[in-house]
Amino acid sequence: MSDPPDAPPPPWRDPAAVRTAAVVVVAAAAGWWLLRELAPVVRPLLFAVVIGYVILPYHARLRNRVSGAASLALLGGVAVAVVSALGVAVYASALGLAEELPVLQKQAVGLLHGADDWVRANAPWALGSAADGKQIEERLAGAAAGAAAPVLGGAAEVLGEALVVGLYLVFLLVEAARFPERVRAAYSPERTDEILKLAGDVNAAIVSYLKAKVLSSLIIAVPVGLLLAVFGVRFALLWAVLTFLCNFIPYIGSVVAYCLPVGFAFLQLPLGWQPVVLALLVLGCHLTSASVIEPTLLGKAVGLSPLVILGSLAFWGLLWGISGMFLAVPLTVVAVIVMDHFDATRPVARLLGG
């Protein structure tokens, strides 16, 4: 009677599996370190690529009427002007908002006193000690005093990065038309067809997503900005731009885009029906966008499960902060498409898909 065959060793005792795991860990750590260290260069480049995807479909239409060089020059100049103008407008609004912080602090303290008086008259059992109110005021004053520098620093960083993005965008638009010829000159015909097919799949997915997302963001940002302007809320342009940009961050962005302008409106406007009505109208805009507009426009353009989107937000947000959250979905879509192109990683791509 022959002996039974030896059982295969467990994966953690297999030298090949251990080497593969070690290579994956080292590659992931090296990639993380490189992305953090090269963020000032890579992040504006990725933003320029995203904006380029928005512009290229219009370039394809416009070059039927004018030459390709004139179309790229026109669209590139408009894009750079818009990005730079928005950066300057955001920076100017941030300067004005920083100057308003002491006034906002006083109004917040007044609201706290009003709420304290109401609770004292209607539910005195819910009050803490008198020192609690003073501690809250001291913390609020410290927060207001310490918020000016980060606001101005962040706005200056946005302005500087916007200019770098505009510079990258000009060169990307010039080189986009030459990409197929460069690939054909560098690779064999079979390899060229494979690369161009992969690039075409990536282009189609990103263009579909960005086209729908830009349109849905404009549909919600314009009425929100108009409502804030009609009710007399200052920095309406800043809040409209914030709403437009935050709409690119799934789930979390809508909460931030609603809370910040509405909270500012409650501090600026007289306490009464105006801030309440404004808050309800802005909330109606966000709910309509989330339940009707975005599902209609986006459809299955993203192709990712909600859990994967949350994971990508966490990863890129931890790596690059708010900028990483803006790029999380497009970068994850590209990664899934590339993984689906290769046999070894195709199961992972199918697992991540929606």
N, C-alpha and C positions, 0 to 999 in steps of 0.2 A: 504494500500500500504506500503510495507516494506521499511525501510530506506536503502539506498545504503551502501554497506560495506565500512568501513573506508579504505582510501588509505594507503598503507604501508609507513612508515616514510622514508625519504631520507637516503642514506647510512651514511652520516656524523652525523646523529642523532641516528643511531642504535648502542647500546652499544657493541654488539658483533663485529660489523665491526670496531668500534673505538679501541676496545681492540686488535683485530687482526692487525690493522695498527700500533698500538703502539708497539706490539711485534716484527713486522717486522722491524720497524725503530731501535729499541733497538738492535735486533740481527744483523742488518747490521752494525750499529755503533760499536758494540763489535767485530764483525768479522774484520772490517777494522782496529781497534786499535790493535787487536791481531796479524794480519798479518804484520803490520808495526813493532810492537815490537819484534816479533819472526822472523823477516826477516833473521838475521844472521844464524839461525838454519834451518828454513823451506826452504829458497831459495836454498841453496846447496843440500838439500835433494831432492827437486823437480828436480833440474838439474841431480842429480844422477839417479833418476827414469827415466827421459827421455833418458839418455845415456844407462841405463839398457834395455830399450825397443829396442834400436838399437842393443844391443849385444845379447839378448836372442834368436832371430831367428838363429844366427850363432851358439849359444850354442846347440840348438836343432839338428843342423846338425852335429856338431863336436862330440857330445857325442855318436853318432852311431859308431865312430871309436875309441874313447878313453873313459875312465870312466867319469862319471859326475863331480867328484871332480877335475880331471885333466883338463877337459874342462873349468870349472869355474875358476880354478887357472890360466890357460893360457890366457883366454879371459880377465879376470879381471886384470891380470898383464899387458897385452898389453894396455888395456884401461887406466889404471892408468898411465902407462908410457907415452902414447900419450898425455893425458890431462896435465900431469905435464910438458912434453917437450914443448908443445904449450904455456903453461903459462910462462915458463922460456924464450922462444923465444920472446913472446910478450913483456915481461918485459925488456929484453935486447934491443929490437928494440925501445921501448919507451924511454929508457935511451939515445940511440943514437939520437932519434928524438928530445929529449929535448936539447941535446948539439947542434943540428943543428938550433935551433930556432933563435939565433942571425944572422946567415948567411941567413936564410930564410927571416928574417925581412929586411935585407939590399936588398935582391933581390926583395922583394915585393915593397920596396920604389923605387928601380930602375924601376920596371914596372910601378909604379904610375907616376914617372917622365916622362917615355917614353909615356905613354898614355896622360899625360898633354901636352907634346910637340906636339903630333899628333893633339890633339883637338885644341891647340892654333894655329897651322898652318892651319887647315882645317875648324874648326868651333869655332872661338874665341867667338862667342856670347853665347856659352854654358858654358863658364868658370865662376867660381865664383870669389871671392876675393882671393888675395894672401894668406890671413890668413887661408882660407879653406884648402889649401894644407898642411900648417904647422899643422893644427889641426888634419888632417887625419894621418900625419906621427906620431904625438905625441900619438894619440890613437892606432895606429898600434904598436908602441914601447911598450906602456903600456900593450897591449893585449899579445904581445910576451913574455914580462917579467913575466906576471901573468899566462901564460899558462903552464909553466914548472912544477909548483907544482901540479896542478890538473892532468896533464898527468902522472907524476910519482906516485902520490897517487892512481889514477885509475888503473894503471898497477900493482902496489903492491897489491891492493885489488883483482884484477883478479887472480894474482898468488896465494895469500892466499886462495881464494875461490876455485881455481882449486884443490889445495891439499886436502881441506875438501871434495870436491865432489868425488875425488878419494877414500878417506877413506870410505865415505858412500857407494860408488859403490861396494866395496869389500863385505861389509856385506849384501847389497841388493841382490847381485848375489848368495850369500850363502843361504839366506833365501827364495829366489824365488821358489826353487824346493820344499820347505817344506810347502808352503802356502796352497795348497789343503788339505793336511793331517791335518793341524792346523784348517782349517775351518770345516772339517768333525768331528773333535774331539770336537769342540765348539758348533755346532748347530745340529738341527735335520736334517734328510735326505732331507725333503722338503725344509727347509730353506737353506741347503747347496747347493742344486741344483740351487736355485734362486740366491744365492750370486756368485756361480761359473759361472753361465750364464752371470750375469752382468759384472763380471771381465773379462770373455772371450770377451764380446762385446767391452769393453774398450780396452783390449789388441789388438784386431783386428784393431780397428779404429786408435789407436795411432801408432801401428807398420806400418800400411799401409801409414799413413801420413809421419812418420819419414823416412821410407825407401825411399819414393819418394823424400822427401825434401833433405835428405842427398845426394842422387845421383844428383839431379838437382843443388845443391849448389857446389858439386865437379866439375860438368861439366862447371860451369861458373867461379869458383875460379881458377882452374888450368890454363886455357888460359889467364885470366887476369894477374895472377902472372908471367907467361912466357912472355907475352907482355911487362910488366914493366921491367922484367929482361933483355930482349933483347934490349930495348931502354936505358938501363943503369940507370933506376930509383932506387934510394936507398930504402932499407927496402921493397923490393918486397915481401918477405915472410910475413911481417906484413900486407901489403895491401891485399895479397891473403887470409890470415886468416880473415881479416876484411870483405872481400867480401863474404867468406864462411859463416861467422856468421850473417852478415847483411841480407843475403838472407832468413834467418828464420823469419825476420820481414817483413810482407807483406807491399807492397807499399812504406813505408818510408825507409826501409832498402836499397832498390835498389838505391834510390837517394843519400843516405849517402855513400854507397859503390862506387858510381861513382864519386861523387864530391871530396871526400877527396884525393884519389890517383891521379886523374887528376889534381886537383889544386896543389898538391905537385909536380907533373911532370912539370907543367908550371913554378913553382918557381925554380926547380933544373936545368932543361934542358935549353940550350941556346934558346932564343926566335927565332923561325923560324918554319920550316916545321915539325920538329920532335914531339914537344908536340901536334901540331894540328892533325897529323896523328895518334898519340897514342890515343888522345881523341876520334877520330872517330872510331878507332878499338875497344876500350873498350866500347864505346857506342853501336857498333854493337853486341858485346858479350851480353850486357845486354838486348838489344831489342830482340835478338834471343832467349835468355833464357825466357824472359817474354812472347813472342808471340808463341813460338814453343815448347821449351823443357818442361817448367813447365806445360802448359796445357796437354801435352802428358803424362807426368809422373804422375802428381797429379790427373787429371781427377776429380772425385767426392770424392776423399779421405778425404777432409776436411769436406764437408757436412754443411758448414755455409754460410750464405749470406754475401756479401761484407760489408754491413752496420754493421752486428754483429761483423765482424772481426775488423773493425775500432773502434767500441765501446769497444771491448775487449782490443785492443791496448791502447786506451786512459785510460781505467780503470787500467790495470796492469802497464802501463808506469807511471801513476801518483802515484801508490802505491810503486813500486819497481824500477822505472827508466828503464834504458836500459835492465837490467836483466828481469824485468817484461814483456817487449815487446817480448823477446825471448820465454818466457813461455806462452804468451797470447793465442796463437791458441791451443796448446795441452790442456791447462787447460780448455778452453772454450769447446773444443770437449768433454772432460770428463764430464763437467757439463751438457751438452746437453744430453749425453747418459744416465747419472744418472737420470735426470729429465724425460726422456722418459720412464724410467722403472716404474715410479709411476703414478697412475691414476690422482692424484691431479695436478701434474706438467707436464703431457704429452702435454696438449695444448701449454704451453710455449715452450717446446722443439720443437714441430712442427713449432711454429712461428719463432724460431731462426734458424731452418734448412734452407739449401740452396734450 
